[in-house]
Amino acid sequence: MTKRFRLGFFGSIAIWIPVVLLAIFERPIVGFMGRVGWIILLIIFGLGAVVLEIFPFFAGGPSGYYFFWGKGKRAKGILATGRSAQATLTAIGENSGGGTITINDDPYLNLRLEIDDGVNKPYEVSLDTVISRFIVPQFQPGAAFPVRVDTANPQNVVYDSSQAALDGTGTIFQGTKPQISGLNRTPEETKFIRKHGIKATARIMAVEPTGRSHDFKPLVKVDYEVRIPGQTPYEITAELPIPTHMVEQFKGVIGIVFPAKVHPEDRNKISVDITF
C-alpha cells in the first residue's frame, strides 16, 4: 500500500515545535552559535514547516488534498490510462491524522471505499481528501460512483467525472434540470437525439448574452467542448433561448461537464442534460 503524507491536526502543530523552541531558547543558542547561526536555523526550520504545511496542496500523488478529484499530473494519468471501476462509499469520517481540518472552508475527510473493477475480488481503499461542503449531505455511505484505478497500485483511485456524466451517475451533485431546447429545434428532433443519439459529454466553455431574444426569452450563446468516447474532442456553439431567471445560473456552470447525446448523422446537433 502506498505510503501517504498525512500531517493531521496534531502533526500540523508539531512541525512548528522546533521553531518555537528556537524562539524560547534564543539567548543560549545565540551564545553558543552566534546570532547568524541562530537566524540560519530559524529560517531553515521555519521554511521547512511552511513547506510541510502546504505540500499536500501541490503533491502530484495520493498525498494531495485534491488527488481523488483528478488534480495533479499523476491523477490525470490515472484518468487517462487507469482501469474503470465502481466505488461504493462504506464510511466517511475524520481524516486519518485526526482532528477537524478544513481547506478553503471545505472539510478534509477520510473515505472508505469498496472498489469493484470487474476483474479482481472487491477490495477496500481508505483515502483522505477534501470534499466540497455542498456535496457532503449527498456523499454518504451507500453512494456509488465510477472511479479509475491505478494499474500499478490499485489503492490509488480517482473519481471519474466523465464516466459519471456518461452513466448519469453523477447524482452526488444533485439539482434541478431545466428544460432548454436548441433554437428552432422541434420536440421530435430533440426526442430522437435523446433516444438514438451517441453517448457523450459536454463541457460548457463559455456563456455570452447575444442581446437578442426568442419567444420573449434572452438568446444566449453557449460554447461546448464535446467528447465522444474514442474520438477527438471538438467544440460547437449553440444559441439557446433561456428563461431570464436562469441566465445567471447558466453562467455558474461554466467549466462543468454534463452528460450529452450527439445526433448520429450530425455531430453538431446535441442534447445536453444540464443540472443546476
Phi and psi in degrees as a GROMACS rama.xvg file:
@    title "Ramachandran Plot"
@    xaxis  label "Phi"
@    yaxis  label "Psi"
@TYPE xy
-63.6868  133.838  THR-2
-75.8605  133.522  LYS-3
-116.174  143.244  ARG-4
-81.9  111.891  PHE-5
-133.432  114.294  ARG-6
-78.9925  -45.6463  LEU-7
72.0353  178.353  GLY-8
-65.3472  -50.2468  PHE-9
-72.9187  -33.2649  PHE-10
-64.5081  -38.0142  GLY-11
-67.2607  -21.5132  SER-12
-87.8033  -41.5474  ILE-13
-60.9066  -33.1583  ALA-14
-66.5106  -14.6265  ILE-15
-93.1832  -4.48115  TRP-16
-58.7812  -45.4142  ILE-17
-57.7772  -37.1651  PRO-18
-66.1439  -42.9632  VAL-19
-63.427  -42.5943  VAL-20
-63.7977  -38.6329  LEU-21
-61.5841  -38.4983  LEU-22
-69.8601  -41.6721  ALA-23
-65.5581  -44.2272  ILE-24
-100.242  33.6625  PHE-25
-55.9138  -47.5318  GLU-26
-62.9566  -50.6026  ARG-27
-65.877  -33.6666  PRO-28
-68.4485  -41.2808  ILE-29
-63.0288  -39.1489  VAL-30
-64.8461  -30.175  GLY-31
-88.31  -41.4108  PHE-32
-109.427  -16.7386  MET-33
93.2348  160.515  GLY-34
-61.9909  -41.0058  ARG-35
-62.8532  -43.7712  VAL-36
-62.8241  -40.0134  GLY-37
-63.9982  -42.288  TRP-38
-64.0796  -40.2798  ILE-39
-62.8942  -44.5408  ILE-40
-61.9263  -42.7126  LEU-41
-61.4621  -42.3525  LEU-42
-66.0182  -43.3554  ILE-43
-61.7484  -51.2849  ILE-44
-69.1095  -35.5143  PHE-45
-65.3595  -47.1982  GLY-46
-64.8275  -38.0713  LEU-47
-60.4651  -42.8037  GLY-48
-64.8256  -41.8118  ALA-49
-62.291  -45.3081  VAL-50
-60.4343  -43.7388  VAL-51
-65.108  -33.7806  LEU-52
-66.8115  -42.9359  GLU-53
-94.9037  -7.33364  ILE-54
-52.4613  -46.9192  PHE-55
-60.9445  -22.5237  PRO-56
-67.4073  -33.371  PHE-57
-111.376  -2.83197  PHE-58
-60.5577  136.381  ALA-59
-87.2099  -2.44691  GLY-60
-115.592  -162.214  GLY-61
-60.6714  -15.8876  PRO-62
-75.5093  -13.8769  SER-63
-68.6994  142.126  GLY-64
-59.3955  -31.3111  TYR-65
-114.086  15.1244  TYR-66
-56.3889  -45.3364  PHE-67
-58.4484  -28.2613  PHE-68
-92.594  12.3555  TRP-69
90.2589  16.4642  GLY-70
-89.6254  135.926  LYS-71
103.833  155.724  GLY-72
-60.3579  -43.7499  LYS-73
-66.9648  -41.0875  ARG-74
-62.9817  -41.4569  ALA-75
-64.6231  -34.3744  LYS-76
-64.6536  -39.3802  GLY-77
-66.1527  -39.5451  ILE-78
-62.9595  -32.3846  LEU-79
-82.0372  -35.4596  ALA-80
-124.093  -5.25639  THR-81
-71.8067  167.809  GLY-82
-84.9256  134.254  ARG-83
-68.4382  140.604  SER-84
-153.37  166.752  ALA-85
-110.981  130.34  GLN-86
-110.769  138.137  ALA-87
-119.594  125.612  THR-88
-74.7122  119.311  LEU-89
-101.719  -24.9484  THR-90
-160.055  150.802  ALA-91
-142.109  134.809  ILE-92
-167.893  -162.238  GLY-93
-57.2143  148.394  GLU-94
-60.3693  160.167  ASN-95
-64.3393  -17.6163  SER-96
-81.7988  -11.492  GLY-97
87.0934  163.796  GLY-98
80.3718  174.827  GLY-99
-107.257  118.031  THR-100
-126.051  137.455  ILE-101
-124.336  143.363  THR-102
-119.906  114.639  ILE-103
53.8852  42.2066  ASN-104
71.4974  5.39839  ASP-105
-104.03  139.606  ASP-106
-71.458  142.718  PRO-107
-100.713  108.369  TYR-108
-125.042  166.779  LEU-109
-103.502  133.043  ASN-110
-114.023  138.704  LEU-111
-112.86  121.928  ARG-112
-120.295  143.966  LEU-113
-101.329  120.832  GLU-114
-103.741  127.875  ILE-115
-124.258  106.693  ASP-116
-99.0461  4.29753  ASP-117
75.8774  -1.01433  GLY-118
-115.78  -49.7736  VAL-119
-103.023  167.168  ASN-120
-64.3646  136.891  LYS-121
-50.0367  136.922  PRO-122
-136.833  167.752  TYR-123
-102.663  142.125  GLU-124
-127.345  135.294  VAL-125
-116.536  128.697  SER-126
-146.583  153.57  LEU-127
-103.417  137.498  ASP-128
-158.17  156.846  THR-129
-81.6724  136.186  VAL-130
-124.811  131.006  ILE-131
-55.3814  131.895  SER-132
-62.6733  -20.7468  ARG-133
-74.3572  -23.1455  PHE-134
-106.834  -1.93673  ILE-135
-56.088  -41.9164  VAL-136
-58.3505  -31.0358  PRO-137
-90.7994  -19.9245  GLN-138
-90.8268  72.1651  PHE-139
-124.459  162.154  GLN-140
-47.997  133.392  PRO-141
105.583  -20.6275  GLY-142
-65.5848  135.219  ALA-143
-121.251  142.053  ALA-144
-160.326  157.23  PHE-145
-78.6017  146.019  PRO-146
-136.824  169.162  VAL-147
-114.735  136.553  ARG-148
-108.181  134.533  VAL-149
-66.5713  119.618  ASP-150
-66.9878  -22.8953  THR-151
-83.0275  -28.411  ALA-152
-149.349  100.231  ASN-153
-64.5142  -7.53431  PRO-154
-77.1604  -15.625  GLN-155
-93.5302  112.886  ASN-156
-127.531  149.904  VAL-157
-132.136  134.83  VAL-158
-62.7923  129.429  TYR-159
-99.9863  87.1177  ASP-160
-66.6073  -34.0397  SER-161
-65.2465  -43.8175  SER-162
-68.2132  -35.5787  GLN-163
-60.6352  -39.7285  ALA-164
-67.6277  -40.9684  ALA-165
-64.3719  -41.3915  LEU-166
-79.2733  -17.2639  ASP-167
75.8312  20.9279  GLY-168
-101.131  7.74632  THR-169
-80.7042  36.6364  GLY-170
-77.6196  1.93336  THR-171
-69.2077  -14.0427  ILE-172
-105.892  61.0751  PHE-173
-71.4656  153.562  GLN-174
-177.174  -167.271  GLY-175
-89.7877  151.452  THR-176
-114.613  104.987  LYS-177
-70.7455  144.142  PRO-178
-92.5836  97.885  GLN-179
-126.061  129.058  ILE-180
-118.114  152.874  SER-181
-62.0107  159.975  GLY-182
-61.7002  128.983  LEU-183
62.0868  17.2352  ASN-184
-80.328  126.356  ARG-185
-79.9175  151.594  THR-186
-56.7598  -33.7554  PRO-187
-66.5932  -41.4504  GLU-188
-67.2228  -40.906  GLU-189
-61.6162  -43.3121  THR-190
-63.5173  -39.3118  LYS-191
-62.4939  -45.084  PHE-192
-63.0987  -42.4852  ILE-193
-67.2327  -30.8784  ARG-194
-87.9998  -40.4182  LYS-195
-113.631  -0.236299  HIS-196
-69.1818  162.88  GLY-197
-83.2035  132.81  ILE-198
-64.0747  135.859  LYS-199
-155.621  -178.898  ALA-200
-128.479  152.908  THR-201
-133  124.537  ALA-202
-100.11  128.108  ARG-203
-78.1883  115.615  ILE-204
-93.5364  -33.3599  MET-205
-159.462  149.966  ALA-206
-134.32  120.012  VAL-207
-135.207  129.859  GLU-208
-65.0537  143.414  PRO-209
-96.1086  -14.2099  THR-210
83.8664  -0.467761  GLY-211
-112.777  173.794  ARG-212
-138.576  163.617  SER-213
-146.489  124.813  HIS-214
52.5341  41.3678  ASP-215
66.9974  18.534  PHE-216
-117.409  142.564  LYS-217
-59.4064  136.283  PRO-218
-93.9162  121.377  LEU-219
-117.612  136.381  VAL-220
-90.6596  125.687  LYS-221
-120.848  127.177  VAL-222
-99.359  129.211  ASP-223
-116.661  147.766  TYR-224
-107.366  116.396  GLU-225
-103.195  134.402  VAL-226
-124.458  118.434  ARG-227
-104.192  128.643  ILE-228
-51.1274  129.437  PRO-229
84.9997  -1.25175  GLY-230
-121.888  163.228  GLN-231
-72.7314  132.261  THR-232
-59.3049  150.086  PRO-233
-142.983  163.646  TYR-234
-114.69  142.972  GLU-235
-136.937  160.615  ILE-236
-124.227  136.247  THR-237
-132.193  147.793  ALA-238
-104.239  124.111  GLU-239
-121.78  132.463  LEU-240
-80.2092  115.484  PRO-241
-118.257  133.504  ILE-242
-52.2755  140.386  PRO-243
-51.7403  -42.5383  THR-244
-71.2883  -9.92762  HIS-245
-100.846  -6.85793  MET-246
-60.0552  -47.7435  VAL-247
-66.1977  -36.6638  GLU-248
-61.4274  -38.3651  GLN-249
-62.251  -39.3015  PHE-250
-64.1478  -26.9287  LYS-251
-74.7455  -10.3385  GLY-252
-105.035  12.2609  VAL-253
-60.7831  130.759  ILE-254
93.017  -8.69972  GLY-255
-91.1974  144.318  ILE-256
-95.3889  133.735  VAL-257
-126.604  153.056  PHE-258
-66.1885  147.577  PRO-259
-147.674  163.146  ALA-260
-126.406  138.697  LYS-261
-111.535  134.469  VAL-262
-56.6619  129.787  HIS-263
-63.3821  -18.5809  PRO-264
-113.543  -10.1694  GLU-265
-146.836  100.278  ASP-266
-73.8829  -3.46033  ARG-267
-85.5248  -5.30335  ASN-268
-104.954  116.416  LYS-269
-132.644  159.231  ILE-270
-122.705  120.357  SER-271
-109.402  129.661  VAL-272
-90.954  84.2535  ASP-273
-86.4468  134.006  ILE-274
-123.156  131.619  THR-275
